[in-house]
Amino acid sequence: MEQNPCAVQSGPSESESTTPIILFHDAGGTIIPYFSLGDLHRPVYGISNPRFEQGGKWEHGLRQMGVVYTHLVRSVLRSGPLILGGWSLGGCLALEVASRLMQLPQYIVHGVVLIDSVFPTQAVTDHYPRTLADVTERFQLPDQLSGAHRAQAQQCILHAHEMHREWKPPLFASGPPRTVLLRAIDSMPEDTSGTPNALDIVRDCKHLGWNEYCTSFLVACHDIPGNHFTIFEEPNCQQMTRGIREACTHLESYHD
């Protein structure tokens, strides 16, 4: 695996002040999709699952990941403003880290970007994969993964859904951070039994199920062409790049 955290984009020169964004991995544990993004006009860091090679299992779930990932963020950004985000599971991890950084006076969390992150309602989690065979059938992995890494990513996906099934969003003393949701507009093909992918159970919901938690923290929701697995493929990735860029600008506007 790459250096963790990994500098995905260096951003403008140091003479130009821009808020960095930290993007957390999806259920597969890697940050490969973020390297497909166009210029976000700011420093971009990616955090992959440090337990990827062991199958991505965390005994205490997303809460424990949030603690460890907060330390990883602090290892590259000692203070100042930042934006957190992530695709799928990565959006939930961003909220976990935000809940911790917002308690530290040296950081200013401008907000969170949820990239097609689905809230784990029971209707959704009832359809989560429970075996590696389910993962193989229902989940598309980056072409760059092969051999042992592909098997490790599939194991990470299985464990991620086990943890997501048990996850409850963190509590925020002064309310959740301002958040922008980017939602894939297309559904994925059904599996051989005709069952829709779990990530599409709430596809027609503007908020992807987050209304069961709280929608007041969602300051904007934007549609992105493609399905959950193709939003980082061309030509959809051009719109994804624009969506993240505009989301960051939107979140920064509250702090101008």
Beta strands, then each sheet from edge to edge (+ up, - down):
strand 1: 6-9
strand 2: 21-24
strand 3: 44-47
strand 4: 80-87
strand 5: 107-115
strand 6: 179-184
strand 7: 218-224
sheet 1: 1+ 3- 2- 4- 5- 6- 7-
end
